[in-house]
């Protein structure tokens, strides 16, 4: 079941990140989809900060590094950005699934379509008509409510 929410501002994005973080379990794969500027990194940042319980944690976009690991508050998290991948098979070199207990957040997962079948949740972000705020469509495969 999918749910759609309006994210009017950064505080709403942070609140959604905290809500999603509370639903995640070790080993979950979360795909963050949406156009450039839709808020994927902002939502990933909110989830990571909520999981680690570090509100001021620096969480840069992993666009150039491709993968950023985080640990804190008993969680291990991998934040990946596949925008720069040339071929889907390059994903194997990132080691996204080397730690079966890590929560994995992936931006631009459409660059590696095989991830869709493995995902526990897909969050699709978009800029609504008029350009104010963002919309987030949340779908958990196992019935969790986002």
C-alpha positions, 0 to 999 in steps of 0.5 A: 500500500502506498501513501502520499504526503506533502512536504511543505518545508524542511521541517516536514522532510525531517519529520518524514525522515524520522517517521520512516527511520522508526519503521526501518529494520536492519538489512532494509533497502530503501530506494529514493526516486525522483528527478534532480532537485526533488529532495532525495538527499534531504530525505536521506539526510533526515533518515540518517540523522534520525537513525543515528540520533545526531541532529547536526550530523554532516550528511553530504550528498554521495554523488561523487563518492558514490557511497557514504557509510554511517554508524551510530546509535546501534545502526549501520547505514550506507547512503549511495547515489548511483547517478554517476554509474555507467553500467548497472553491473558497477553496483557490485563494486560498491558493496551495498550488501556486504553487511546484511545488517546495514540499512541501505538508502539508494538514490538514483536506483533506476540506474540499477533496475535489479535493485527494485526487486530487492527493495523493502521500500520505495519513496518517490519524491516530486516537485508538485505543480506550482513548485512549492514544497515536495510530494513523497509517495511511500510504498513498503513492500511488506505492508509497513505504513510510512 
